[in-house]
Amino acid sequence: MEMMILLIVLGMGTVLVVGVGDRLRLPWPALMVFLGAAVALIPGLEVIEIDPDLILPLFLPPLLFATAQRTSWTMFRSRWRTILFLAVGLVGATVAVVTATALWLIPGITLSAAIALGAMVAPPDPVAVEAVSGSVSLPRRILQVLQSEGLFNDAAALVVFQFAVAATMEGSRVDFGQLLLSFVVSAVLAVVVGLVLSLGLRVLLRFTQNSVARSMAHLVLPFAVYLVAEHVNASGVIAVVVAALEMRQHDDAEQVEERLMQNATWEVLEMLITGVAFGLIGLELRITLMGTDANIVQAIVGGLVISAVMLVTRFAWLFAGTYLIDPRAQRGRSFADYLKGTVVMTWGGMRGLATLALALSLPYTTDDGSPFPARTSILMVVVAVLATTLLAAGLTFPALVNRLGLTGAKEHAQEARIAARARRASLSALKHAPDVPEEVREELRKRMHQLEGRLAGEDEEGQRTGAIKQLQQYRGAFRQMQALSLKAARAEVLRARSERGVDPAAADQVLHRLDLQTALLDQPTGMLPLVRERPENWPQPGAAGGGAGAAREQD
């Protein structure tokens, strides 16, 4: 019962904190950490122990799935160097420097335990980055790098962590050759699991056209993929990302109602899970601090030193490596812009859910019954790292981006280009529509360009009434032609989404507006009166038809 009450409090608290964050222009996930810590101070509230084995399976799959759906296979193919460089290379570099620093700072820690600590704090949290960046107009180029890194680095960190903990439990050394082999095998198996289960779901969905049932299947998929992957010793993180990318790759232009329903459902679910997860982070941080008997000041100072070392390492790695792995992307950019981007990506490497879950999963004792080396000090270091990279960085991230003058103006230009492609496809579909009277075609071309202003009250009442009367004559033709042109526009946007150099998020924005326009067209009553007559030579329902310029307002 206490857990149920806690979840309700955190869920309702999310509603309040989102409003506060909007008013104060602060990232609400960071504020949720403070709320969680405050909840832990409520008198009479029992200390609720959360099973660490449930944290990642409950929170990580849906949040990873939602984030990955905003990307594409094409983007990952074009950024494979960046992914390897950051998700694997930077994780390894961070583990190395944290291990060395921990051996120097933390009394009684062993090499394998220090490696485990490095693996805990190495991976930035894609959920934190996505949530915090929503409060600022961050350039998509930078956000895509942070997302690409965050979607895969958990996999590398988890493998390192598991090997390090196993070596600590057994009192043996970490076999780095076996570790590398295990990571490769785990990644390959994860790709297979993600592809197979996503294919299986697509086959299953052929048996139903019910939008609610199909949307429910998409909600269940990330949990199923994660659990199956973990069961076969594959990376659940990579498997979920692959499944999400594969499902979006096979998106159908006709599934308008389903897509709108899923978008709304995922937005609500993301906010709820993110709020509860970050609230639990604050709760666990407070409980950890209250329940330790270690020298808190000494441990936190050590954690702050490790946090500083991590930031320096991340900045140096990004500054030296970003140009090397993708020199073409840096052409035409000034050194100042390059430096600003590196600073933002360094400060945007926020730790979160995975770091907390791994820290809480540390065993209390080893196989021989002795205490896990420096366990309490490790937890204190994790608290300091989360406070530095999540709270301090999260709360100051919007101010930093604004101070550096980084904006997402170019992304709006890309949306306009995609919308222009959609309009051209729409007009092309109208041009080649069969059996359309030329006078209908010409009248609709003219009226589609004038309709918005006339019906919005920009013209005189008499002109508006005259426009409606003229359009009534061809109402049936107009609706069918508009349906055809909207379908062509949606298909063009989906094609553009899979092309190299196109931002999937920009394409999704245009597609969403087209879906809304289609849903409005499908309503029994709309902004134009219905008519009973259909022109004699107009094709029957189900044949090709549509309306000109349907995507005009998207441009």
C-alpha positions as CSV (number, residue, x, y, z in Angstrom):
1,M,0.0,0.0,0.0
2,E,2.9,2.4,0.8
3,M,4.3,1.9,-2.6
4,M,1.0,2.6,-4.3
5,I,0.6,5.8,-2.3
6,L,4.2,6.8,-3.2
7,L,3.6,6.3,-6.9
8,I,0.4,8.4,-6.7
9,V,2.2,11.2,-4.8
10,L,5.0,11.2,-7.4
11,G,2.5,11.1,-10.3
12,M,0.5,14.0,-9.1
13,G,3.7,15.8,-8.0
14,T,4.8,15.5,-11.7
15,V,1.8,17.6,-12.7
16,L,2.7,20.3,-10.2
17,V,6.4,20.3,-11.0
18,V,5.9,20.5,-14.8
19,G,3.8,23.6,-14.2
20,V,6.4,25.1,-11.9
21,G,9.2,24.3,-14.4
22,D,7.3,26.0,-17.2
23,R,6.9,29.1,-15.1
24,L,10.5,29.2,-13.9
25,R,11.9,28.1,-17.2
26,L,13.7,25.2,-15.4
27,P,13.9,21.5,-16.5
28,W,11.2,19.8,-14.5
29,P,12.9,16.4,-14.2
30,A,15.7,18.0,-12.1
31,L,13.0,19.6,-9.9
32,M,11.4,16.1,-9.5
33,V,14.6,14.9,-7.8
34,F,14.1,17.6,-5.2
35,L,10.5,16.6,-4.7
36,G,11.5,12.9,-4.2
37,A,14.0,14.0,-1.6
38,A,11.3,16.1,0.1
39,V,8.9,13.2,0.2
40,A,11.5,11.1,2.0
41,L,11.4,13.7,4.9
42,I,7.6,13.3,5.5
43,P,7.2,12.3,9.2
44,G,6.0,8.7,9.7
45,L,6.7,7.6,6.1
46,E,8.3,4.2,6.2
47,V,11.5,3.7,4.3
48,I,10.5,1.9,1.1
49,E,13.0,-0.5,-0.3
50,I,12.8,-0.6,-4.1
51,D,14.1,-3.8,-5.6
52,P,17.1,-2.7,-7.8
53,D,16.3,-5.6,-10.2
54,L,13.0,-3.9,-11.0
55,I,14.2,-0.3,-11.6
56,L,15.7,-0.8,-15.1
57,P,13.1,-3.3,-16.5
58,L,10.2,-1.0,-15.4
59,F,11.5,2.4,-16.4
60,L,14.2,2.0,-19.0
61,P,12.4,0.0,-21.8
62,P,9.5,2.4,-22.4
63,L,11.7,5.5,-22.1
64,L,14.4,4.1,-24.5
65,F,11.7,3.0,-26.9
66,A,10.1,6.4,-27.0
67,T,13.4,8.2,-27.5
68,A,14.6,5.8,-30.2
69,Q,11.3,6.3,-32.1
70,R,12.3,9.9,-32.7
71,T,15.4,8.7,-34.7
72,S,15.9,6.5,-37.7
73,W,18.1,3.7,-39.1
74,T,19.5,6.2,-41.6
75,M,20.6,8.6,-38.9
76,F,22.3,5.7,-37.0
77,R,24.0,4.5,-40.2
78,S,25.3,8.0,-40.8
79,R,26.5,8.3,-37.2
80,W,28.0,4.9,-36.6
81,R,31.4,6.4,-35.9
82,T,30.0,8.8,-33.4
83,I,28.1,6.0,-31.7
84,L,31.2,3.8,-31.4
85,F,33.3,6.8,-30.4
86,L,31.0,7.9,-27.6
87,A,28.9,4.9,-26.6
88,V,31.9,2.6,-26.4
89,G,35.1,4.7,-26.6
90,L,34.1,7.4,-24.2
91,V,32.5,4.9,-21.8
92,G,35.8,3.0,-21.7
93,A,37.8,6.2,-21.2
94,T,35.5,7.3,-18.4
95,V,35.7,3.9,-16.6
96,A,39.5,4.1,-16.8
97,V,39.9,7.6,-15.3
98,V,37.3,7.0,-12.7
99,T,38.9,3.7,-11.7
100,A,42.3,5.4,-11.3
101,T,40.8,8.3,-9.4
102,A,38.8,6.0,-7.1
103,L,41.9,3.8,-6.3
104,W,43.7,7.0,-5.2
105,L,40.8,8.6,-3.2
106,I,38.7,5.8,-1.7
107,P,40.3,3.8,1.1
108,G,39.9,0.0,0.9
109,I,38.5,-0.1,-2.6
110,T,39.8,-2.9,-4.9
111,L,40.5,-2.7,-8.6
112,S,37.5,-4.6,-9.6
113,A,35.2,-2.6,-7.3
114,A,36.7,0.7,-8.7
115,I,36.0,-0.6,-12.2
116,A,32.4,-1.3,-11.1
117,L,32.1,2.3,-9.9
118,G,33.5,3.6,-13.2
119,A,30.9,1.6,-15.1
120,M,28.1,3.0,-12.9
121,V,28.9,6.7,-13.5
122,A,30.1,6.3,-17.1
123,P,26.9,6.3,-19.2
124,P,25.0,9.6,-19.6
125,D,21.2,9.2,-19.4
126,P,19.3,9.7,-22.7
127,V,16.1,10.2,-20.8
128,A,17.6,13.0,-18.7
129,V,19.1,14.7,-21.8
130,E,15.8,14.5,-23.7
131,A,13.8,15.8,-20.8
132,V,16.1,18.6,-19.8
133,S,16.7,19.7,-23.4
134,G,13.0,20.1,-23.9
135,S,13.1,23.4,-22.0
136,V,15.5,25.0,-24.5
137,S,15.8,25.3,-28.2
138,L,18.8,23.1,-28.5
139,P,20.1,22.5,-32.1
140,R,19.1,19.1,-33.3
141,R,22.7,18.4,-34.4
142,I,23.8,18.5,-30.8
143,L,20.7,16.7,-29.5
144,Q,21.1,13.9,-32.0
145,V,24.7,13.3,-30.8
146,L,23.6,13.2,-27.2
147,Q,20.7,10.9,-28.1
148,S,22.8,8.5,-30.2
149,E,25.3,8.3,-27.4
150,G,22.7,7.8,-24.7
151,L,20.8,5.1,-26.5
152,F,23.8,2.7,-26.6
153,N,26.2,3.6,-23.9
154,D,24.2,1.9,-21.2
155,A,24.8,-1.4,-23.0
156,A,28.6,-1.0,-22.8
157,A,28.5,0.2,-19.2
158,L,26.2,-2.7,-18.1
159,V,28.6,-5.4,-19.5
160,V,31.6,-3.8,-17.7
161,F,29.6,-3.5,-14.5
162,Q,28.5,-7.1,-14.5
163,F,32.0,-8.4,-15.1
164,A,33.5,-6.1,-12.5
165,V,31.0,-7.1,-9.8
166,A,31.4,-10.8,-10.6
167,A,35.2,-10.4,-10.3
168,T,34.7,-8.6,-7.0
169,M,32.4,-11.3,-5.7
170,E,34.8,-14.1,-6.6
171,G,37.9,-12.2,-5.6
172,S,39.4,-12.6,-9.1
173,R,40.7,-10.2,-11.7
174,V,38.7,-8.7,-14.5
175,D,39.4,-10.6,-17.8
176,F,39.2,-7.7,-20.3
177,G,39.5,-10.1,-23.3
178,Q,36.5,-12.0,-22.1
179,L,34.7,-8.7,-21.3
180,L,35.1,-7.5,-24.9
181,L,34.0,-10.8,-26.4
182,S,30.9,-10.8,-24.1
183,F,30.0,-7.3,-25.2
184,V,30.2,-8.2,-28.9
185,V,28.1,-11.3,-28.4
186,S,25.6,-9.5,-26.3
187,A,25.2,-6.7,-28.9
188,V,24.8,-9.2,-31.8
189,L,22.2,-11.2,-29.9
190,A,20.4,-8.0,-29.0
191,V,20.1,-7.0,-32.6
192,V,18.7,-10.4,-33.5
193,V,16.2,-10.3,-30.6
194,G,15.0,-6.8,-31.5
195,L,14.6,-7.6,-35.2
196,V,12.8,-10.9,-34.6
197,L,10.3,-9.6,-32.0
198,S,9.5,-6.5,-34.0
199,L,8.9,-8.7,-37.1
200,G,6.7,-10.9,-35.0
201,L,4.7,-8.0,-33.8
202,R,4.2,-6.7,-37.4
203,V,2.9,-10.1,-38.4
204,L,0.6,-10.2,-35.4
205,L,-0.8,-6.8,-36.2
206,R,-2.0,-8.0,-39.6
207,F,-4.8,-9.8,-37.8
208,T,-6.3,-6.7,-36.4
209,Q,-7.1,-3.2,-37.6
210,N,-8.3,-2.0,-34.2
211,S,-6.3,1.1,-33.4
212,V,-6.5,0.7,-29.7
213,A,-5.3,-2.9,-29.8
214,R,-2.5,-2.0,-32.2
215,S,-1.4,0.9,-29.9
216,M,-1.5,-1.4,-26.9
217,A,0.9,-3.9,-28.7
218,H,3.4,-1.1,-29.2
219,L,3.3,-0.3,-25.5
220,V,3.9,-3.9,-24.5
221,L,6.7,-4.4,-27.1
222,P,9.6,-2.6,-25.3
223,F,9.0,-4.6,-22.1
224,A,8.9,-7.9,-23.9
225,V,12.0,-7.2,-26.0
226,Y,14.0,-6.1,-22.9
227,L,13.0,-9.2,-20.8
228,V,13.6,-11.7,-23.7
229,A,17.0,-10.1,-24.4
230,E,18.1,-10.2,-20.8
231,H,16.9,-13.8,-20.5
232,V,19.3,-14.9,-23.4
233,N,22.1,-12.8,-21.9
234,A,21.8,-10.2,-24.7
235,S,21.7,-6.4,-24.2
236,G,18.2,-5.4,-23.4
237,V,19.1,-1.8,-24.1
238,I,20.3,-2.4,-27.7
239,A,17.4,-4.8,-28.3
240,V,14.8,-2.2,-27.4
241,V,16.5,0.5,-29.5
242,V,16.6,-1.9,-32.5
243,A,12.9,-2.8,-32.1
244,A,11.9,0.9,-31.9
245,L,13.9,1.8,-35.0
246,E,12.5,-1.2,-36.9
247,M,8.9,-0.4,-36.1
248,R,9.3,3.2,-37.2
249,Q,11.1,2.0,-40.4
250,H,7.9,0.2,-41.4
251,D,5.5,3.0,-40.5
252,D,2.5,3.1,-42.9
253,A,1.2,6.4,-44.3
254,E,-2.4,5.0,-44.0
255,Q,-2.2,4.5,-40.2
256,V,-3.3,8.0,-39.3
257,E,-5.6,7.3,-36.4
258,E,-3.2,4.8,-34.9
259,R,-0.2,7.2,-35.2
260,L,-2.1,10.0,-33.5
261,M,-3.3,7.7,-30.7
262,Q,0.2,6.4,-30.2
263,N,1.8,9.9,-30.1
264,A,-0.7,11.1,-27.5
265,T,-0.3,7.9,-25.4
266,W,3.5,8.0,-25.5
267,E,3.6,11.7,-24.5
268,V,1.5,11.0,-21.4
269,L,3.4,7.8,-20.6
270,E,6.8,9.4,-21.0
271,M,5.9,12.3,-18.7
272,L,4.5,10.0,-16.1
273,I,7.4,7.5,-16.1
274,T,10.0,10.2,-16.3
275,G,8.4,12.0,-13.3
276,V,8.1,8.9,-11.2
277,A,11.7,7.7,-12.1
278,F,13.3,11.1,-11.2
279,G,11.2,11.3,-8.1
280,L,12.5,7.9,-7.0
281,I,16.1,9.1,-7.7
282,G,15.6,11.9,-5.2
283,L,13.9,9.5,-2.7
284,E,16.7,7.0,-2.9
285,L,19.4,9.7,-2.7
286,R,17.9,11.0,0.5
287,I,17.5,7.5,2.0
288,T,21.1,6.6,1.1
289,L,22.4,9.7,2.8
290,M,20.3,9.1,5.9
291,G,21.2,5.5,6.2
292,T,25.0,5.6,5.8
293,D,27.5,5.5,8.6
294,A,30.5,6.6,6.5
295,N,32.2,10.0,6.5
296,I,29.7,11.8,4.3
297,V,31.8,14.9,3.8
298,Q,34.9,12.9,2.8
299,A,32.9,10.7,0.5
300,I,31.1,13.6,-1.2
301,V,34.4,15.5,-1.6
302,G,35.7,12.4,-3.3
303,G,32.6,12.2,-5.5
304,L,33.0,15.9,-6.5
305,V,36.6,15.2,-7.5
306,I,35.5,12.2,-9.6
307,S,32.8,14.3,-11.2
308,A,35.3,17.0,-12.1
309,V,37.6,14.3,-13.6
310,M,34.7,12.9,-15.6
311,L,33.8,16.4,-17.0
312,V,37.4,17.1,-18.0
313,T,37.7,13.7,-19.6
314,R,34.4,14.1,-21.5
315,F,35.4,17.6,-22.7
316,A,38.8,16.5,-23.9
317,W,37.3,13.4,-25.6
318,L,34.6,15.4,-27.4
319,F,36.9,18.3,-28.3
320,A,39.6,16.1,-29.8
321,G,37.4,13.5,-31.3
322,T,34.4,15.1,-32.8
323,Y,36.3,16.7,-35.6
324,L,38.3,13.5,-36.2
325,I,35.3,11.2,-36.5
326,D,33.2,13.5,-38.7
327,P,35.3,16.2,-40.3
328,R,32.8,17.0,-43.0
329,A,30.2,18.0,-40.4
330,Q,32.7,20.6,-39.0
331,R,33.4,22.3,-42.3
332,G,32.1,25.9,-42.4
333,R,31.9,26.1,-38.6
334,S,34.0,28.6,-36.8
335,F,36.2,27.5,-33.9
336,A,34.0,29.4,-31.5
337,D,30.9,27.5,-32.7
338,Y,32.9,24.2,-32.4
339,L,33.9,25.1,-28.9
340,K,30.4,26.1,-27.9
341,G,29.0,22.8,-29.1
342,T,31.6,20.9,-27.2
343,V,30.9,22.7,-24.0
344,V,27.1,22.1,-24.3
345,M,27.6,18.4,-25.1
346,T,30.0,18.1,-22.1
347,W,27.5,19.7,-19.7
348,G,24.7,17.7,-21.3
349,G,26.2,14.4,-20.2
350,M,23.8,14.0,-17.3
351,R,23.7,10.8,-15.3
352,G,20.4,9.4,-14.1
353,L,18.4,6.3,-14.0
354,A,20.9,3.7,-15.0
355,T,23.6,5.1,-12.6
356,L,21.2,4.9,-9.7
357,A,19.9,1.4,-10.5
358,L,23.4,0.0,-10.8
359,A,24.5,1.6,-7.6
360,L,21.5,0.2,-5.7
361,S,22.2,-3.3,-7.1
362,L,25.6,-3.6,-5.5
363,P,25.7,-6.6,-3.2
364,Y,26.3,-6.2,0.5
365,T,28.8,-9.0,0.7
366,T,31.1,-11.1,-1.5
367,D,30.9,-14.8,-2.0
368,D,33.1,-15.5,1.0
369,G,30.8,-13.5,3.3
370,S,33.1,-10.4,3.6
371,P,31.7,-6.9,3.0
372,F,31.7,-5.6,-0.5
373,P,34.8,-3.4,-0.8
374,A,34.0,0.3,0.0
375,R,30.3,-0.2,-0.8
376,T,29.1,2.8,1.3
377,S,31.8,5.1,-0.1
378,I,30.8,4.0,-3.6
379,L,27.2,4.9,-2.9
380,M,28.3,8.3,-1.6
381,V,30.4,9.0,-4.7
382,V,27.3,8.1,-6.9
383,V,25.2,10.5,-4.9
384,A,27.8,13.3,-5.5
385,V,28.0,12.4,-9.2
386,L,24.2,12.5,-9.6
387,A,24.0,15.8,-7.7
388,T,26.7,17.3,-10.0
389,T,25.8,15.9,-13.4
390,L,22.0,15.8,-13.0
391,L,21.0,18.5,-10.6
392,A,23.6,21.1,-11.1
393,A,24.0,20.5,-14.8
394,G,20.2,20.0,-15.3
395,L,19.3,23.2,-13.6
396,T,21.9,25.3,-15.4
397,F,21.7,23.7,-18.8
398,P,19.0,26.0,-20.2
399,A,20.9,29.1,-19.0
400,L,24.1,27.8,-20.5
401,V,22.6,27.1,-23.9
402,N,21.0,30.6,-24.0
403,R,24.2,32.2,-22.8
404,L,26.2,30.6,-25.6
405,G,23.5,31.7,-28.2
406,L,22.8,28.2,-29.5
407,T,19.4,28.0,-31.1
408,G,17.5,25.5,-33.2
409,A,16.6,28.0,-36.0
410,K,18.0,25.8,-38.7
411,E,15.7,23.0,-37.7
412,H,12.7,25.1,-38.6
413,A,14.1,25.6,-42.0
414,Q,14.4,21.8,-42.4
415,E,10.8,21.4,-41.5
416,A,9.9,24.0,-44.2
417,R,11.9,22.0,-46.8
418,I,10.1,18.8,-45.8
419,A,6.7,20.5,-45.9
420,A,7.5,21.9,-49.4
421,R,8.3,18.3,-50.5
422,A,4.9,17.2,-49.1
423,R,3.1,20.0,-50.9
424,R,4.8,19.1,-54.2
425,A,3.8,15.5,-53.8
426,S,0.3,16.6,-52.9
427,L,0.0,18.7,-56.1
428,S,1.5,16.0,-58.2
429,A,-1.2,13.5,-56.9
430,L,-3.9,16.0,-57.8
431,K,-2.4,16.5,-61.3
432,H,-2.4,12.8,-62.0
433,A,-5.8,12.0,-60.4
434,P,-7.9,10.1,-62.9
435,D,-11.3,11.3,-64.2
436,V,-11.2,14.7,-62.6
437,P,-13.1,17.4,-64.5
438,E,-10.7,20.2,-65.4
439,E,-13.1,22.8,-64.2
440,V,-13.2,21.0,-60.8
441,R,-9.4,20.8,-60.7
442,E,-8.9,24.4,-61.5
443,E,-11.6,25.6,-59.2
444,L,-10.2,23.6,-56.3
445,R,-6.7,24.8,-57.0
446,K,-7.9,28.4,-56.7
447,R,-10.2,27.8,-53.7
448,M,-7.7,25.8,-51.7
449,H,-5.3,28.8,-51.8
450,Q,-8.1,31.2,-50.7
451,L,-10.1,29.0,-48.4
452,E,-8.2,29.6,-45.2
453,G,-8.4,33.3,-45.3
454,R,-12.0,33.5,-46.5
455,L,-13.3,31.1,-43.8
456,A,-11.2,32.8,-41.1
457,G,-13.1,36.1,-41.5
458,E,-10.4,38.0,-43.3
459,D,-12.8,38.8,-46.2
460,E,-16.2,40.4,-46.2
461,E,-19.2,38.3,-45.1
462,G,-20.7,38.2,-48.5
463,Q,-17.5,37.1,-50.2
464,R,-17.1,34.3,-47.6
465,T,-20.7,33.1,-48.1
466,G,-20.2,33.2,-51.9
467,A,-17.0,31.1,-51.5
468,I,-18.9,28.5,-49.5
469,K,-21.8,28.3,-52.0
470,Q,-19.4,27.7,-54.8
471,L,-17.5,25.1,-53.0
472,Q,-20.7,23.2,-52.0
473,Q,-21.1,22.3,-55.7
474,Y,-17.9,20.3,-55.7
475,R,-17.9,19.2,-52.0
476,G,-17.7,15.5,-52.7
477,A,-15.0,16.0,-55.3
478,F,-13.1,18.2,-52.9
479,R,-13.1,15.7,-50.1
480,Q,-11.9,12.8,-52.2
481,M,-9.2,14.8,-53.9
482,Q,-8.0,16.2,-50.6
483,A,-7.8,12.6,-49.2
484,L,-5.6,11.6,-52.2
485,S,-3.3,14.6,-51.9
486,L,-2.9,14.1,-48.1
487,K,-2.0,10.5,-48.6
488,A,0.6,11.4,-51.2
489,A,2.0,14.1,-48.8
490,R,2.3,11.6,-45.9
491,A,4.0,9.0,-48.0
492,E,6.5,11.7,-49.2
493,V,7.3,12.7,-45.6
494,L,7.9,9.1,-44.6
495,R,10.3,8.7,-47.6
496,A,12.1,11.9,-46.6
497,R,12.4,10.6,-43.0
498,S,14.5,7.7,-44.2
499,E,16.8,9.8,-46.3
500,R,20.3,10.7,-45.3
501,G,20.7,14.2,-44.0
502,V,17.0,14.6,-43.0
503,D,16.3,15.1,-39.3
504,P,13.7,12.5,-38.3
505,A,12.2,14.8,-35.7
506,A,11.6,17.5,-38.3
507,A,9.9,15.0,-40.5
508,D,7.8,13.8,-37.6
509,Q,6.6,17.3,-36.9
510,V,5.4,17.7,-40.5
511,L,3.8,14.2,-40.5
512,H,2.0,15.0,-37.3
513,R,0.4,18.1,-38.8
514,L,-0.6,16.1,-41.9
515,D,-2.1,13.4,-39.7
516,L,-4.2,16.1,-37.8
517,Q,-5.3,17.5,-41.2
518,T,-6.4,14.0,-42.3
519,A,-8.2,13.4,-39.0
520,L,-10.1,16.7,-39.6
521,L,-11.0,15.6,-43.1
522,D,-12.4,12.3,-41.8
523,Q,-14.8,14.1,-39.4
524,P,-18.5,13.9,-40.3
525,T,-18.8,17.7,-40.1
526,G,-15.9,20.0,-40.9
527,M,-15.3,23.6,-41.9
528,L,-17.2,23.0,-45.2
529,P,-20.9,21.9,-45.5
530,L,-21.6,18.4,-46.7
531,V,-23.4,17.9,-50.0
532,R,-25.4,14.9,-51.2
533,E,-24.6,15.1,-54.9
534,R,-21.4,13.9,-56.5
535,P,-20.3,15.1,-60.0
536,E,-21.4,12.6,-62.6
537,N,-17.9,11.8,-63.8
538,W,-16.3,11.6,-60.4
539,P,-14.9,8.2,-59.3
540,Q,-16.7,6.2,-56.7
541,P,-15.5,6.0,-53.1
542,G,-12.3,4.0,-52.8
543,A,-11.0,5.3,-56.1
544,A,-8.2,7.8,-56.3
545,G,-9.2,11.3,-55.3
546,G,-8.0,14.3,-53.2
547,G,-7.5,18.0,-52.9
548,A,-4.9,20.4,-54.1
549,G,-2.5,22.1,-51.9
550,A,-3.4,20.0,-48.8
551,A,0.1,20.5,-47.4
552,R,0.2,24.2,-48.2
553,E,-0.2,25.3,-44.6
554,Q,2.7,23.0,-43.6
555,D,5.2,24.9,-45.6
